[in-house]
Amino acid sequence: MAKGSSKGWKIGLVTVVCLAAAAGGVGAASALPQAAPATAQAPVAAPTVPTASASATPTREFKPVDVGVTPTNGAEQVNPAAPVVVRATNGTLKSVTVTERKTGAVVGGQTSPDQATWTSTGELAFDTSYTVSYAALDAAGQEVRKTQTFNTVPASHEADAAVYPLNGQKVGVAQPIQITFSEPVLNKEAVENAIRITTTAGQVGAFHWYSDKMVRFRPESFWTANSTITIDMKLFGVDLGNGQIGNFNKTMTIPIGNKMVMVADSANHVADVFINDQPAQHFLVTMGDERFPSASGYLVLMDKQRTAHFVASSIGLAKDDPANYGELDVNYATRLTPSGEFIHQATDSAVAYIGELNLSHGCIGMNAEGAAWVFNNMGIGDVVQVINSVSESAAPTDGYGDWNIPWAAYPSR
């Protein structure tokens, strides 16, 4: 029994020690002299979620900056009125420079607030080569640089125009505005829209095209006396047609004088002058004979010569024609038509017939006092109305016969 009890005790002791060791206690481990000293264990870290390494992070993709330029590279016959535009897509503009290739002159311009668009503000010139240089950045800051060129409309396609009356020239109430172009105008409506003619009297008018190169403008009735006409022409860059481009802008003012109208009566051989519709002068005259009757209707004074030299052959008279007067000088000549009608001092041989008989080749002949008064007091743009003549009116382009065209028929292209 005793041996059995001791063995059982040992077995029990070992069991207790094992249980203690399994419990991990330091004291339990030291209870066994033959056991190695226990060491402290490091705390076990909590499990973590794996994270992507730097090399595994997706790279953000930037679209390349795309730059468009108008005019395109190498463009020819560019309208100088069209602006140069540089536009960046998927980026911004760092710099833009437009220069004349020959002189290096820089064309001004402005960049939009978002730095995406540059537009020229300076005027381009005709027949000139330009260089466009730009630098653009994409969203990542990568820079793109490029230089390109273009050429504007050559001199052969540059259209000019002359205006009459001249700027500041005072004229009478019957003077139409005449514009003569250096090149044919096919886009007449576009040209009309580029010309604005106004008056201090509030009159409106219309254009009448006599050819592809010449147009006139007049109101329905004479210009208002002592008013002012303003002509505002914005023809720079206007396409006249067939590649011809207008080359200027201009503003002009034309002062109008008193209303001076002479009514010349061919049948009764008299002429009366009215100033602002009030009677001012009465003259005896001789006018065109049966073969050369004075033109009917309205005639506008064109210019004046203190002494004019007349040549009969210039109006088609042969040497053996009884009406051929050869050559002679006349005084106080005020022109009515380019074809040769004037108001002038009658020749000595005709003076006796003034107020009695028509002897001229279409002119209005007066005595010296009458011709001098007209010469000194009437001027360009004043009007003569010929009545009771058997002749038709002069052609509208034989001087300024615009007033013989009914108003309803005047607007014309």
Buried (B, 14 or more C-beta within 10 A) or exposed (E): EEEEEEEEEEEEEEEEBEEBBEEEEEEBBEBEEEEEEEEEEEEEEEEEEEEEEEEEEEEEEEEEBEBEBBBEEEBEBBBBBEBBBBBBEBBBBBEBBBBBEEEEEEBEBEBEEEBBBBBBEEEBBBEBEBBBBBBBBBBEEEEBEEEBBBBBBBEEBBBEBEBBBEEEBBBBBBBBBBBBBBBEBEBBEBBBEBBEBBBBBEBEBBBBBBEBBBBBBBBEEBBBBBBBBEBBBBBBBBBBBEBBBBBBBBEBEBBBBBBBBBBBBBEEBBBBBBBEEEEBBEBBBBBBBEEBBBBBBBBBBBEBBEEBEBEBEEBEBEEEEEEBBEEEEBBBBBBBBEBBBBBBBBBEEBBEBBBEEBBBBBBBBBBEEBBBBBBEBBBBBBBBBBEEBEBEBBBBBBBBBBBBBEEEEBEEE
